[in-house]
Protein backbone atom coordinates (compact mmCIF):
# COMPACT_ATOMS: atom_id res chain seq x y z
CA UNK A 1 0.00 0.00 0.00
CA UNK A 2 1.54 3.29 -1.01
CA UNK A 3 2.06 5.86 1.70
CA UNK A 4 0.59 9.32 1.31
CA UNK A 5 3.56 11.59 0.48
CA UNK A 6 1.69 14.67 1.78
CA UNK A 7 2.09 18.22 0.45
CA UNK A 8 5.42 19.21 -1.10
CA UNK A 9 7.82 20.94 1.29
CA UNK A 10 7.64 24.74 1.49
CA UNK A 11 11.19 25.09 0.17
CA UNK A 12 10.38 23.36 -3.12
CA UNK A 13 7.25 25.49 -3.57
CA UNK A 14 9.28 28.63 -2.90
CA UNK A 15 11.89 27.55 -5.44
CA UNK A 16 9.17 27.08 -8.05
CA UNK A 17 7.62 30.46 -7.25
CA UNK A 18 10.99 32.21 -7.48
CA UNK A 19 11.61 30.64 -10.89
CA UNK A 20 8.22 31.82 -12.11
CA UNK A 21 8.85 35.30 -10.74
CA UNK A 22 12.20 35.46 -12.51
CA UNK A 23 10.62 34.45 -15.81
CA UNK A 24 7.88 37.09 -15.41
CA UNK A 25 10.47 39.76 -14.56
CA UNK A 26 12.35 38.91 -17.74
CA UNK A 27 9.13 39.09 -19.78
CA UNK A 28 8.30 42.45 -18.21
CA UNK A 29 11.75 43.75 -19.15
CA UNK A 30 11.28 42.60 -22.74
CA UNK A 31 7.89 44.32 -22.93
CA UNK A 32 9.35 47.57 -21.58
CA UNK A 33 12.12 47.44 -24.18
CA UNK A 34 9.59 46.76 -26.94
CA UNK A 35 7.48 49.73 -25.79
CA UNK A 36 10.52 51.98 -25.86
CA UNK A 37 11.49 50.91 -29.39
CA UNK A 38 7.90 51.29 -30.60
CA UNK A 39 7.70 54.81 -29.19
CA UNK A 40 11.06 55.67 -30.73
CA UNK A 41 10.13 54.56 -34.25
CA UNK A 42 6.59 55.96 -34.18
CA UNK A 43 6.45 58.75 -36.81
CA UNK A 44 5.79 62.30 -35.66
CA UNK A 45 3.07 62.95 -38.27
CA UNK A 46 -0.34 61.22 -38.08
CA UNK A 47 -0.03 60.04 -41.65
CA UNK A 48 2.75 57.90 -43.04
CA UNK A 49 3.01 60.00 -46.21
CA UNK A 50 5.13 62.58 -44.38
CA UNK A 51 7.79 59.97 -43.74
CA UNK A 52 10.35 59.51 -46.55
CA UNK A 53 10.70 55.79 -45.80
CA UNK A 54 7.78 53.81 -47.25
CA UNK A 55 8.62 50.72 -45.17
CA UNK A 56 7.72 52.46 -41.90
CA UNK A 57 4.08 51.74 -40.88
CA UNK A 58 1.59 54.46 -40.02
CA UNK A 59 1.24 56.15 -36.66
CA UNK A 60 -2.07 54.32 -36.09
CA UNK A 61 -0.27 50.98 -36.28
CA UNK A 62 2.25 52.05 -33.66
CA UNK A 63 -0.47 53.43 -31.36
CA UNK A 64 -2.39 50.14 -31.50
CA UNK A 65 0.79 48.19 -30.81
CA UNK A 66 1.59 50.37 -27.80
CA UNK A 67 -1.92 49.81 -26.47
CA UNK A 68 -1.58 46.02 -26.76
CA UNK A 69 1.83 46.09 -25.06
CA UNK A 70 0.39 48.13 -22.18
CA UNK A 71 -2.42 45.61 -21.66
CA UNK A 72 0.04 42.70 -21.62
CA UNK A 73 2.27 44.51 -19.14
CA UNK A 74 -0.66 45.22 -16.78
CA UNK A 75 -1.61 41.53 -16.79
CA UNK A 76 1.99 40.57 -16.01
CA UNK A 77 2.03 43.05 -13.11
CA UNK A 78 -1.09 41.40 -11.64
CA UNK A 79 0.46 37.90 -11.86
CA UNK A 80 3.74 39.27 -10.51
CA UNK A 81 1.96 40.79 -7.49
CA UNK A 82 0.14 37.52 -6.72
CA UNK A 83 3.34 35.45 -6.83
CA UNK A 84 5.13 37.87 -4.53
CA UNK A 85 2.23 37.74 -2.04
CA UNK A 86 2.40 33.92 -2.06
CA UNK A 87 6.17 34.02 -1.50
CA UNK A 88 5.72 36.35 1.46
CA UNK A 89 3.04 34.10 3.00
CA UNK A 90 5.15 30.93 2.66
CA UNK A 91 8.34 32.59 3.88
CA UNK A 92 6.94 34.29 6.97
CA UNK A 93 7.13 31.25 9.37
CA UNK A 94 10.83 30.78 8.58
CA UNK A 95 11.88 34.40 9.05
CA UNK A 96 14.03 35.52 11.96
CA UNK A 97 14.63 39.08 13.13
CA UNK A 98 17.14 40.65 10.76
CA UNK A 99 18.87 43.99 10.57
CA UNK A 100 20.70 45.78 7.77
CA UNK A 101 24.00 44.47 9.14
CA UNK A 102 22.90 40.92 8.25
CA UNK A 103 23.15 41.84 4.58
CA UNK A 104 26.31 40.87 2.70
CA UNK A 105 28.83 43.56 1.82
CA UNK A 106 27.89 43.39 -1.86
CA UNK A 107 24.30 44.44 -1.09
CA UNK A 108 25.42 47.20 1.27
CA UNK A 109 27.65 48.63 -1.46
CA UNK A 110 24.69 48.72 -3.87
CA UNK A 111 22.53 50.44 -1.22
CA UNK A 112 25.16 53.10 -0.58
CA UNK A 113 25.50 53.72 -4.31
CA UNK A 114 21.83 54.74 -4.26
CA UNK A 115 22.48 56.89 -1.19
CA UNK A 116 25.16 58.73 -3.12
CA UNK A 117 22.77 59.00 -6.10
CA UNK A 118 25.49 59.35 -8.72
CA UNK A 119 27.28 57.01 -11.09
CA UNK A 120 30.33 58.62 -12.73
CA UNK A 121 30.12 58.40 -16.53
CA UNK A 122 32.66 56.11 -18.13
CA UNK A 123 33.30 58.06 -21.31
CA UNK A 124 34.08 61.54 -19.96
CA UNK A 125 34.92 63.51 -16.84
CA UNK A 126 32.16 65.11 -14.79
CA UNK A 127 32.96 67.69 -12.12
CA UNK A 128 30.36 66.34 -9.69
CA UNK A 129 30.61 63.87 -6.84
CA UNK A 130 26.95 63.29 -5.99
CA UNK A 131 25.69 63.43 -2.40
CA UNK A 132 29.11 63.02 -0.84
CA UNK A 133 28.02 64.46 2.52
CA UNK A 134 25.58 61.58 2.98
CA UNK A 135 28.40 59.11 2.38
CA UNK A 136 30.55 60.98 4.89
CA UNK A 137 27.79 60.53 7.47
CA UNK A 138 27.34 56.85 6.57
CA UNK A 139 31.05 56.22 7.21
CA UNK A 140 30.62 57.48 10.78
CA UNK A 141 27.86 54.96 11.59
CA UNK A 142 29.91 51.81 12.16
CA UNK A 143 32.98 49.96 10.90
CA UNK A 144 31.09 47.89 8.30
CA UNK A 145 29.28 50.91 6.91
CA UNK A 146 32.62 52.69 6.70
CA UNK A 147 34.34 49.84 4.84
CA UNK A 148 31.46 49.36 2.37
CA UNK A 149 30.89 53.05 1.55
CA UNK A 150 34.34 54.66 1.62
CA UNK A 151 34.97 53.79 -2.02
CA UNK A 152 32.12 56.17 -2.97
CA UNK A 153 33.68 59.28 -1.47
CA UNK A 154 35.62 60.40 -4.53
CA UNK A 155 35.58 59.60 -8.22
CA UNK A 156 38.04 62.39 -9.05
CA UNK A 157 40.81 64.35 -7.37
CA UNK A 158 41.80 67.90 -8.26
CA UNK A 159 45.44 68.97 -7.90
CA UNK A 160 46.77 72.50 -8.27
CA UNK A 161 50.28 73.94 -8.47
CA UNK A 162 50.78 74.26 -4.72
CA UNK A 163 52.22 71.95 -2.02
CA UNK A 164 49.02 71.48 0.00
CA UNK A 165 47.04 70.35 -3.06
CA UNK A 166 49.80 67.95 -4.11
CA UNK A 167 50.00 66.57 -0.54
CA UNK A 168 46.25 65.88 -0.61
CA UNK A 169 46.60 63.92 -3.86
CA UNK A 170 49.47 61.96 -2.33
CA UNK A 171 47.41 61.11 0.77
CA UNK A 172 44.38 60.01 -1.24
CA UNK A 173 46.48 57.87 -3.58
CA UNK A 174 47.92 55.97 -0.59
CA UNK A 175 44.58 55.39 1.16
CA UNK A 176 43.80 51.64 0.95
CA UNK A 177 40.06 52.15 0.23
CA UNK A 178 39.44 55.65 -1.13
CA UNK A 179 42.19 55.33 -3.74
CA UNK A 180 40.39 52.40 -5.37
CA UNK A 181 37.46 54.54 -6.56
CA UNK A 182 39.30 57.54 -8.03
CA UNK A 183 38.78 57.46 -11.80
CA UNK A 184 40.04 60.93 -12.78
CA UNK A 185 42.90 63.18 -11.79
CA UNK A 186 42.19 66.78 -12.71
CA UNK A 187 45.30 68.97 -12.98
CA UNK A 188 44.75 72.72 -12.80
CA UNK A 189 47.50 74.65 -14.58
CA UNK A 190 46.53 78.14 -13.44
CA UNK A 191 49.82 79.60 -12.25
CA UNK A 192 51.61 82.41 -10.44
CA UNK A 193 53.51 84.44 -13.02
CA UNK A 194 57.24 84.99 -12.54
CA UNK A 195 57.20 88.17 -14.66
CA UNK A 196 54.71 89.80 -12.26
CA UNK A 197 56.79 88.58 -9.34
CA UNK A 198 59.82 90.44 -10.66
CA UNK A 199 58.01 93.67 -11.57
CA UNK A 200 55.84 95.51 -9.03
CA UNK A 201 54.40 97.80 -11.73
CA UNK A 202 53.13 94.82 -13.77
CA UNK A 203 51.65 93.28 -10.64
CA UNK A 204 49.96 96.59 -9.85
CA UNK A 205 48.66 97.07 -13.40
CA UNK A 206 47.15 93.59 -13.46
CA UNK A 207 45.24 94.12 -10.20
CA UNK A 208 44.26 97.69 -11.07
CA UNK A 209 42.60 96.41 -14.25
CA UNK A 210 40.85 93.58 -12.39
CA UNK A 211 39.66 95.81 -9.54
CA UNK A 212 38.41 98.44 -11.97
CA UNK A 213 36.32 95.83 -13.80
CA UNK A 214 34.94 94.45 -10.55
CA UNK A 215 33.96 97.90 -9.27
CA UNK A 216 32.20 98.65 -12.56
CA UNK A 217 30.19 95.43 -12.16
CA UNK A 218 29.28 96.41 -8.59
CA UNK A 219 28.13 99.95 -9.36
CA UNK A 220 25.29 99.04 -11.76
CA UNK A 221 23.29 102.16 -12.72
CA UNK A 222 22.81 103.15 -9.09
CA UNK A 223 23.36 101.74 -5.60
CA UNK A 224 19.74 100.65 -5.20
CA UNK A 225 20.01 98.20 -8.12
CA UNK A 226 23.22 96.75 -6.70
CA UNK A 227 21.57 96.50 -3.29
CA UNK A 228 18.75 94.38 -4.72
CA UNK A 229 21.06 92.21 -6.82
CA UNK A 230 23.58 91.44 -4.05
CA UNK A 231 20.96 91.43 -1.26
CA UNK A 232 22.86 93.89 0.93
CA UNK A 233 21.81 97.32 2.27
CA UNK A 234 22.27 100.26 -0.07
CA UNK A 235 24.52 101.94 2.50
CA UNK A 236 26.83 98.91 2.40
CA UNK A 237 27.11 99.16 -1.39
CA UNK A 238 28.06 102.84 -1.23
CA UNK A 239 30.65 102.23 1.53
CA UNK A 240 32.19 99.34 -0.43
CA UNK A 241 32.45 101.33 -3.67
CA UNK A 242 33.97 104.30 -1.84
CA UNK A 243 36.58 102.12 -0.09
CA UNK A 244 37.52 100.25 -3.29
CA UNK A 245 37.71 103.48 -5.30
CA UNK A 246 40.13 104.87 -2.72
CA UNK A 247 42.31 101.75 -3.02
CA UNK A 248 42.17 101.92 -6.81
CA UNK A 249 43.22 105.58 -6.93
CA UNK A 250 46.17 104.94 -4.59
CA UNK A 251 47.40 102.07 -6.79
CA UNK A 252 47.00 104.16 -9.95
CA UNK A 253 49.03 106.99 -8.35
CA UNK A 254 51.78 104.47 -7.60
CA UNK A 255 51.77 103.34 -11.23
CA UNK A 256 52.00 106.92 -12.47
CA UNK A 257 54.93 107.66 -10.13
CA UNK A 258 53.07 110.22 -8.03
CA UNK A 259 54.97 110.49 -4.70
CA UNK A 260 53.14 109.79 -1.45
CA UNK A 261 52.72 112.60 1.09
CA UNK A 262 51.70 110.23 3.91
CA UNK A 263 53.49 110.03 7.23
CA UNK A 264 55.25 106.78 8.10
CA UNK A 265 52.38 105.71 10.33
CA UNK A 266 49.76 106.58 7.69
CA UNK A 267 51.77 104.79 4.98
CA UNK A 268 51.84 101.56 7.03
CA UNK A 269 48.04 101.42 6.77
CA UNK A 270 47.74 102.76 3.22
CA UNK A 271 46.70 100.90 0.03
CA UNK A 272 50.25 101.38 -1.31
CA UNK A 273 51.70 99.44 1.60
CA UNK A 274 48.97 96.84 1.09
CA UNK A 275 50.00 96.42 -2.57
CA UNK A 276 53.68 96.00 -1.70
CA UNK A 277 52.84 93.44 0.99
CA UNK A 278 50.70 91.51 -1.51
CA UNK A 279 53.55 91.59 -4.03
CA UNK A 280 55.99 90.16 -1.45
CA UNK A 281 53.59 87.30 -0.72
CA UNK A 282 53.14 86.71 -4.44
CA UNK A 283 56.93 86.49 -4.89
CA UNK A 284 57.03 83.83 -2.19
CA UNK A 285 54.32 81.79 -3.96
CA UNK A 286 56.22 82.01 -7.26
CA UNK A 287 59.35 80.70 -5.54
CA UNK A 288 57.43 77.71 -4.17
CA UNK A 289 55.86 77.06 -7.57
CA UNK A 290 59.23 77.15 -9.33
CA UNK A 291 60.58 74.60 -6.84
CA UNK A 292 57.62 72.31 -7.59
CA UNK A 293 57.81 72.63 -11.38
CA UNK A 294 61.61 72.45 -11.54
CA UNK A 295 63.21 69.06 -12.20
CA UNK A 296 59.72 67.76 -13.09
CA UNK A 297 58.94 67.23 -9.39
CA UNK A 298 55.24 68.06 -9.82
CA UNK A 299 54.88 65.94 -12.96
CA UNK A 300 56.53 62.90 -11.38
CA UNK A 301 54.53 63.22 -8.15
CA UNK A 302 51.17 63.39 -9.99
CA UNK A 303 52.13 60.50 -12.28
CA UNK A 304 53.19 58.32 -9.35
CA UNK A 305 49.93 59.08 -7.52
CA UNK A 306 47.86 58.11 -10.59
CA UNK A 307 49.78 54.86 -10.97
CA UNK A 308 48.93 53.95 -7.34
CA UNK A 309 45.18 54.29 -7.95
CA UNK A 310 43.96 51.19 -9.81
CA UNK A 311 41.07 52.76 -11.79
CA UNK A 312 42.53 56.25 -12.33
CA UNK A 313 42.67 56.09 -16.12
CA UNK A 314 41.38 59.60 -16.89
CA UNK A 315 43.60 62.67 -16.95
CA UNK A 316 41.94 66.07 -17.17
CA UNK A 317 44.24 69.09 -17.71
CA UNK A 318 42.85 72.63 -17.61
CA UNK A 319 43.80 76.10 -16.43
CA UNK A 320 40.56 76.99 -14.71
CA UNK A 321 37.67 75.29 -12.97
CA UNK A 322 34.34 76.14 -11.37
CA UNK A 323 35.40 74.93 -7.91
CA UNK A 324 38.36 77.33 -7.84
CA UNK A 325 36.07 80.25 -8.68
CA UNK A 326 33.78 79.35 -5.78
CA UNK A 327 36.61 80.01 -3.34
CA UNK A 328 36.70 83.69 -4.27
CA UNK A 329 35.33 86.12 -1.71
CA UNK A 330 32.97 88.97 -2.52
CA UNK A 331 34.03 92.57 -3.01
CA UNK A 332 32.23 93.42 0.23
CA UNK A 333 34.52 91.04 2.12
CA UNK A 334 37.59 92.44 0.36
CA UNK A 335 36.65 96.02 1.19
CA UNK A 336 36.11 95.17 4.87
CA UNK A 337 39.28 93.17 5.46
CA UNK A 338 42.73 93.88 4.00
CA UNK A 339 43.82 90.28 4.61
CA UNK A 340 40.92 89.00 2.50
CA UNK A 341 41.86 91.45 -0.26
CA UNK A 342 45.48 90.22 -0.24
CA UNK A 343 44.35 86.58 -0.25
CA UNK A 344 42.24 87.21 -3.37
CA UNK A 345 45.26 88.81 -5.08
CA UNK A 346 47.15 85.55 -4.55
CA UNK A 347 44.89 83.53 -6.85
CA UNK A 348 46.74 81.97 -9.81
CA UNK A 349 46.00 83.26 -13.30
CA UNK A 350 44.60 81.61 -16.41
CA UNK A 351 46.68 81.31 -19.55
CA UNK A 352 44.43 83.83 -21.29
CA UNK A 353 45.01 86.37 -18.49
CA UNK A 354 48.74 86.14 -19.14
CA UNK A 355 48.08 86.59 -22.86
CA UNK A 356 45.95 89.68 -22.26
CA UNK A 357 48.48 91.37 -19.94
CA UNK A 358 51.69 90.37 -21.78
CA UNK A 359 52.95 88.24 -18.89
CA UNK A 360 55.25 85.21 -18.83
CA UNK A 361 54.65 81.85 -20.56
CA UNK A 362 52.38 79.30 -18.87
CA UNK A 363 53.66 75.96 -17.48
CA UNK A 364 52.74 74.11 -20.68
CA UNK A 365 55.57 71.61 -20.15
CA UNK A 366 53.40 69.91 -17.53
CA UNK A 367 50.70 69.18 -20.13
CA UNK A 368 53.38 67.94 -22.54
CA UNK A 369 55.14 65.63 -20.09
CA UNK A 370 52.39 64.34 -17.81
CA UNK A 371 50.89 61.62 -20.08
CA UNK A 372 54.34 60.15 -20.69
CA UNK A 373 55.18 60.33 -16.98
CA UNK A 374 51.99 58.44 -16.08
CA UNK A 375 52.96 55.70 -18.54
CA UNK A 376 56.50 55.56 -17.18
CA UNK A 377 55.18 55.26 -13.59
CA UNK A 378 53.07 52.23 -14.57
CA UNK A 379 49.70 53.87 -15.18
CA UNK A 380 47.52 53.58 -18.28
CA UNK A 381 45.46 56.39 -19.79
CA UNK A 382 42.19 55.60 -21.54
CA UNK A 383 40.73 59.12 -21.44
CA UNK A 384 42.64 62.39 -21.87
CA UNK A 385 41.03 65.82 -21.72
CA UNK A 386 43.07 68.98 -22.31
CA UNK A 387 40.95 72.12 -21.97
CA UNK A 388 42.98 75.31 -21.74
CA UNK A 389 42.62 78.94 -22.66
CA UNK A 390 44.94 79.74 -25.60
CA UNK A 391 48.44 81.00 -24.77
CA UNK A 392 50.01 83.97 -26.51
CA UNK A 393 52.53 81.76 -28.30
CA UNK A 394 51.72 78.22 -29.49
CA UNK A 395 55.40 77.33 -29.38
CA UNK A 396 54.88 76.47 -25.69
CA UNK A 397 53.54 73.16 -27.08
CA UNK A 398 56.80 72.41 -28.88
CA UNK A 399 57.99 68.82 -28.53
CA UNK A 400 61.08 67.00 -29.73
CA UNK A 401 60.92 63.76 -31.71
CA UNK A 402 61.87 61.94 -28.51
CA UNK A 403 59.01 63.62 -26.64
CA UNK A 404 56.52 62.65 -29.33
CA UNK A 405 57.78 59.06 -29.31
CA UNK A 406 57.19 58.95 -25.54
CA UNK A 407 53.71 60.43 -26.00
CA UNK A 408 52.76 57.81 -28.59
CA UNK A 409 53.92 55.07 -26.23
CA UNK A 410 51.87 56.57 -23.40
CA UNK A 411 48.56 56.65 -25.31
CA UNK A 412 48.45 53.13 -26.72
CA UNK A 413 45.33 52.38 -24.65
CA UNK A 414 43.72 55.79 -25.15
CA UNK A 415 40.05 55.65 -26.19
CA UNK A 416 38.91 59.27 -25.90
CA UNK A 417 40.74 62.53 -26.54
CA UNK A 418 39.24 65.95 -25.90
CA UNK A 419 41.47 68.85 -26.88
CA UNK A 420 40.12 72.38 -26.55
CA UNK A 421 41.90 75.71 -26.58
CA UNK A 422 38.84 77.78 -25.77
CA UNK A 423 38.98 81.56 -25.49
CA UNK A 424 36.60 83.99 -23.87
CA UNK A 425 37.17 86.36 -26.79
CA UNK A 426 37.12 86.00 -30.56
CA UNK A 427 40.19 85.11 -32.59
CA UNK A 428 40.24 88.50 -34.33
CA UNK A 429 40.89 90.19 -30.97
CA UNK A 430 44.41 88.71 -31.00
CA UNK A 431 47.28 88.36 -33.40
CA UNK A 432 47.09 85.61 -36.00
CA UNK A 433 49.23 82.57 -35.29
CA UNK A 434 51.92 81.83 -37.86
CA UNK A 435 52.51 78.58 -39.74
CA UNK A 436 55.35 77.39 -37.48
CA UNK A 437 53.14 77.72 -34.40
CA UNK A 438 50.25 75.84 -36.03
CA UNK A 439 52.69 73.10 -37.09
CA UNK A 440 53.96 72.77 -33.50
CA UNK A 441 50.39 72.40 -32.22
CA UNK A 442 49.59 69.85 -34.95
CA UNK A 443 52.63 67.75 -34.05
CA UNK A 444 51.65 67.67 -30.39
CA UNK A 445 48.01 66.70 -31.01
CA UNK A 446 49.05 64.25 -33.72
CA UNK A 447 51.40 62.47 -31.31
CA UNK A 448 48.56 62.01 -28.80
CA UNK A 449 46.44 60.51 -31.57
CA UNK A 450 49.18 58.06 -32.50
CA UNK A 451 47.29 54.99 -31.35
CA UNK A 452 44.97 52.44 -32.96
CA UNK A 453 42.79 52.28 -29.83
CA UNK A 454 41.28 55.77 -30.23
CA UNK A 455 37.48 55.73 -30.52
CA UNK A 456 36.31 59.28 -29.72
CA UNK A 457 37.97 62.55 -30.77
CA UNK A 458 36.71 65.98 -29.79
CA UNK A 459 38.62 69.05 -31.03
CA UNK A 460 37.69 72.68 -30.44
CA UNK A 461 40.10 75.00 -32.27
CA UNK A 462 37.86 78.05 -32.57
CA UNK A 463 40.56 80.27 -31.05
CA UNK A 464 42.54 80.02 -34.33
CA UNK A 465 40.16 81.91 -36.60
CA UNK A 466 36.77 83.53 -37.06
CA UNK A 467 34.80 85.16 -39.88
CA UNK A 468 36.76 88.39 -39.59
CA UNK A 469 40.09 86.56 -39.67
CA UNK A 470 39.91 83.40 -41.86
CA UNK A 471 42.50 80.69 -41.20
CA UNK A 472 45.79 80.74 -43.05
CA UNK A 473 47.10 77.28 -42.18
CA UNK A 474 45.55 73.82 -42.34
CA UNK A 475 45.31 71.40 -39.42
CA UNK A 476 44.58 68.43 -41.66
CA UNK A 477 48.00 66.85 -41.06
CA UNK A 478 46.69 65.68 -37.66
CA UNK A 479 44.39 63.19 -39.40
CA UNK A 480 46.23 62.13 -42.55
CA UNK A 481 48.75 59.41 -43.34
CA UNK A 482 47.32 56.62 -41.17
CA UNK A 483 44.45 54.18 -40.64
CA UNK A 484 41.71 54.60 -38.01
CA UNK A 485 40.63 51.10 -37.03
CA UNK A 486 38.33 51.92 -34.07
CA UNK A 487 37.38 55.58 -34.50
CA UNK A 488 33.58 55.90 -34.47
CA UNK A 489 32.91 59.41 -33.15
CA UNK A 490 34.30 62.85 -33.96
CA UNK A 491 33.36 66.30 -32.77
CA UNK A 492 35.14 68.99 -34.77
CA UNK A 493 34.65 72.66 -33.98
CA UNK A 494 36.40 75.17 -36.26
CA UNK A 495 38.66 72.69 -38.08
CA UNK A 496 40.35 73.99 -41.22
CA UNK A 497 41.72 71.65 -43.90
CA UNK A 498 42.04 70.92 -47.61
CA UNK A 499 39.78 68.60 -49.58
CA UNK A 500 42.67 66.20 -50.19
CA UNK A 501 43.29 65.96 -46.41
CA UNK A 502 39.61 65.32 -45.70
CA UNK A 503 39.58 62.55 -48.31
CA UNK A 504 42.68 60.92 -46.86
CA UNK A 505 41.07 60.95 -43.41
CA UNK A 506 37.75 59.52 -44.60
CA UNK A 507 39.45 56.81 -46.65
CA UNK A 508 41.56 55.92 -43.61
CA UNK A 509 38.45 55.04 -41.59
CA UNK A 510 37.79 51.32 -41.45
CA UNK A 511 34.11 51.77 -40.59
CA UNK A 512 31.46 54.53 -40.73
CA UNK A 513 30.89 56.82 -37.75
CA UNK A 514 28.07 55.91 -35.42
CA UNK A 515 27.75 59.65 -34.71
CA UNK A 516 29.64 62.78 -35.75
CA UNK A 517 29.39 66.49 -35.01
CA UNK A 518 31.08 68.87 -37.46
CA UNK A 519 30.72 72.59 -36.82
CA UNK A 520 32.35 75.50 -38.67
CA UNK A 521 34.53 73.37 -40.91
CA UNK A 522 36.60 75.66 -43.15
CA UNK A 523 37.56 74.25 -46.54
CA UNK A 524 40.87 75.78 -47.64
CA UNK A 525 40.89 74.22 -51.12
CA UNK A 526 38.64 72.01 -53.19
CA UNK A 527 34.85 72.14 -53.44
CA UNK A 528 32.00 71.45 -51.05
CA UNK A 529 30.23 69.45 -53.74
CA UNK A 530 33.09 66.94 -53.71
CA UNK A 531 33.60 67.12 -49.92
CA UNK A 532 29.97 66.21 -49.21
CA UNK A 533 30.39 63.19 -51.50
CA UNK A 534 33.54 62.27 -49.57
CA UNK A 535 31.93 62.69 -46.14
CA UNK A 536 28.94 60.61 -47.24
CA UNK A 537 31.15 57.54 -47.60
CA UNK A 538 31.57 57.22 -43.81
CA UNK A 539 28.97 59.59 -42.37
CA UNK A 540 26.87 56.74 -40.94
CA UNK A 541 23.24 57.23 -39.96
CA UNK A 542 23.64 60.22 -37.67
CA UNK A 543 25.57 63.41 -38.29
CA UNK A 544 25.28 67.04 -37.25
CA UNK A 545 26.82 69.29 -39.90
CA UNK A 546 26.60 73.05 -39.28
CA UNK A 547 28.03 76.38 -40.46
CA UNK A 548 30.67 75.29 -42.98
CA UNK A 549 32.68 77.98 -44.77
CA UNK A 550 35.24 78.38 -47.51
CA UNK A 551 34.99 77.25 -51.17
CA UNK A 552 31.45 77.65 -52.62
CA UNK A 553 30.06 78.90 -49.29
CA UNK A 554 31.86 82.18 -49.83
CA UNK A 555 29.82 82.78 -53.01
CA UNK A 556 26.38 81.91 -51.64
CA UNK A 557 23.98 84.42 -50.14
CA UNK A 558 22.31 83.93 -46.78
CA UNK A 559 19.13 82.43 -48.22
CA UNK A 560 21.06 79.91 -50.33
CA UNK A 561 23.13 78.82 -47.32
CA UNK A 562 19.95 78.44 -45.29
CA UNK A 563 18.36 76.28 -47.97
CA UNK A 564 21.29 73.86 -47.77
CA UNK A 565 22.30 73.92 -44.10
CA UNK A 566 19.28 75.41 -42.34
CA UNK A 567 17.03 73.21 -40.22
CA UNK A 568 14.13 73.62 -37.86
CA UNK A 569 14.52 72.55 -34.23
CA UNK A 570 10.80 72.48 -33.52
CA UNK A 571 10.68 68.72 -33.18
CA UNK A 572 13.14 65.89 -32.74
CA UNK A 573 15.02 64.57 -35.70
CA UNK A 574 14.91 67.61 -38.02
CA UNK A 575 17.78 67.58 -40.54
CA UNK A 576 19.17 70.05 -43.01
CA UNK A 577 19.32 69.21 -46.70
CA UNK A 578 23.07 68.58 -46.44
CA UNK A 579 22.58 66.24 -43.46
CA UNK A 580 19.87 64.32 -45.31
CA UNK A 581 22.23 63.84 -48.24
CA UNK A 582 25.06 62.71 -45.94
CA UNK A 583 22.78 60.13 -44.27
CA UNK A 584 21.41 58.76 -47.56
CA UNK A 585 17.81 59.99 -47.38
CA UNK A 586 15.75 58.82 -50.38
CA UNK A 587 15.24 61.49 -53.01
CA UNK A 588 17.97 63.78 -51.66
CA UNK A 589 20.96 64.52 -53.87
CA UNK A 590 24.07 66.58 -53.36
CA UNK A 591 22.73 70.12 -52.73
CA UNK A 592 25.82 71.68 -54.38
CA UNK A 593 25.11 69.96 -57.70
CA UNK A 594 22.50 71.41 -60.02
CA UNK A 595 21.38 67.99 -61.25
CA UNK A 596 20.84 66.57 -57.76
CA UNK A 597 17.07 66.33 -58.17
CA UNK A 598 16.24 67.07 -54.54
CA UNK A 599 12.70 66.51 -53.36
CA UNK A 600 13.28 67.42 -49.71
CA UNK A 601 14.59 70.98 -49.84
CA UNK A 602 14.22 72.95 -46.63
CA UNK A 603 11.92 75.97 -46.76
CA UNK A 604 9.58 77.84 -44.46
CA UNK A 605 6.56 75.71 -45.44
CA UNK A 606 8.34 72.56 -44.26
CA UNK A 607 7.97 73.43 -40.59
CA UNK A 608 5.58 71.24 -38.56
CA UNK A 609 2.38 72.65 -37.12
CA UNK A 610 1.46 72.65 -33.41
CA UNK A 611 -0.28 69.26 -33.56
CA UNK A 612 2.86 67.66 -34.99
CA UNK A 613 4.90 69.07 -32.13
CA UNK A 614 2.42 67.76 -29.55
CA UNK A 615 2.52 64.27 -31.12
CA UNK A 616 6.29 64.21 -30.77
CA UNK A 617 6.13 65.35 -27.13
CA UNK A 618 3.72 62.51 -26.36
Secondary structure, DSSP 8 states (H G I E B T S, - for coil): ------S--HHHHHHHHHHHHHHHHHHHHHHHHHHHHHHHHS-SSSSGGGSS-TTS--HHHHHHHHHHHHHHHHHHHHHHHHHHHHHHHHHGGG-----GGGS-HHHHHHHHHHHHT----SSS--S---SHHHHHHHHTT-HHHHHHHGGGS-SEEEE-SSHHHHHHHHHHHT-TTGGGT--EEEEE--B--HHHHH-HHHHHHHHHHHHHHHHHHHH-SSHHHHHHHHTS-HHHHHHHHHHHHHHHHHHHHHHTT------HHHHHTSHHHHHHHHHHHHHHHHHHHHHHHGGGHHHHHHHHHHHHSTT--EEEEES--HHHHHT---HHHHHH-HHHHHHHHTS-B-HHHHHHTT-----HHHHHHHHHHHHHHT---SEEEEEE---S-GGGG---HHHHHHHHHHTTT--EEEEEE--SS-GGGS----HHHHHHHHHHHHHHT--TT--EEEEE-GGG-BTTB---S--GGGT-SS-BSS--EEEEES-EEEHHHHHHHHHTBSS--SEEEEES-EEEES-HHHHHHHHHTT-TT-EEEE--EEGGGGTS-HHHHHHHH----SSTT---HHHHHHTT-TT---TTSTT---S----GGGS--HHHHHHHH-
